[in-house]
Amino acid sequence: MREDADTTVIVCRQDFAENRILYTYGRHAKELKNDGKTFLGPVFESMTEQAGIVDDAEEVGLLVHIRLRPKPNDDRWYQIDFVMQDESMAYYSNFDGRLPSEMIHVVPLSGGLPSQMFIAVEALDEVAYAHAVDAELFEENDEIGLPQDQTTLLDFGLEVDTSTEPTDNDGEEHFVIKKIDNRAVSLPLPGPTSRATGGK
């Protein structure tokens, strides 16, 4: 949906607080490094549920696409209407019945705000992942980012040679996996889960 959006905001899971998942957000890697965090309110929670991306959103993040014009014959876009504006905030709400009632606010722009916005959500794509990695959101010291105990080839004493060479008899070039000397070839199993599993 990027090609149909005027603006796309990358929203990545960053932290937990009081059992609510907090997200950082931005249009590119530099903005993703901001210190501000937010949680998804009822409107965005409903959007992710209707889009079928709740697991993606809670584990990694989502994309929020914004348009200023309606997208004909595409019910993935939700109409958000301007309600009111005060000195510091402008308020919008959805009135088509598909989303719960919630006043969402944005910082007013000097050039004025549109009377309507159209918003859609989807799972993170490769471009968004690249921005998140560049912003170091999934680094080792990030306790809440992507799982840090994920197995890599190095754990098996293997590495991928970035050069390619013909292998087998098909004449095609492939990445080559090479054995690393003096590397352990066995992996420790994880310990028992701290959550009861009913004996399963």
C-alpha positions, 0 to 999 in steps of 0.5 A, a space after each residue: 500500500 506504500 504506493 497509494 500512501 502520501 505518508 508511511 509511518 514505521 511503527 516498531 515494538 520497543 518496550 513494555 510498560 504496565 502490560 501495554 506494548 510501547 512502540 517507537 515510530 518514524 518515517 525513516 531510520 533517523 526518526 525511528 531513533 527518537 526517544 518518544 514512545 507510544 502505545 496503540 489505542 483502541 482505533 489502531 488495535 481495531 485496525 490491526 485486528 481487522 487486517 489480521 496482523 495482530 501477531 506481527 504488530 505485537 512482536 515486531 511492528 506495523 506500517 501505518 499508511 496515510 492518504 489525504 484522498 479516498 481510495 475507491 473500492 478499497 475497504 482497507 482504508 479508514 476515513 478519519 474526520 477532523 473534529 476540532 482544534 485547540 492551541 496545541 492539538 487537533 482532534 480526529 475521529 472515525 465515524 463510519 462505524 468500523 472503528 471504536 470511538 476514540 479521539 486521536 490527536 496530532 500536532 497542528 501544522 502551520 499550513 493547516 490540517 485536512 478535513 479528512 485523512 484515510 489510514 490503512 495498516 499492514 505488516 512491516 515490509 523489507 524496507 521498514 525492516 531495513 530502517 528498523 535495523 539501521 536505527 539499531 532497534 533490534 540490537 543485542 542490548 535491546 531486551 524487548 526487540 527481536 529474539 536475541 537467542 535465535 540460532 545462527 550458522 556460527 552457533 553450528 561452527 559454520 559460516 557463509 562465504 560472501 563470495 560465490 562459486 559454481 557448485 554441484 554440476 549445474 554450473 550455477 553459482 551459489 553461496 558457499 557454507 564453510 566449516 570453521 575450525 575449532 568451533 563447537 558443533 553442538 548447541 545447548 538446549 534451552 532450559 524449561 519454560 517459566 510458564 506452566 504448559 499443562 504437562 505438554 
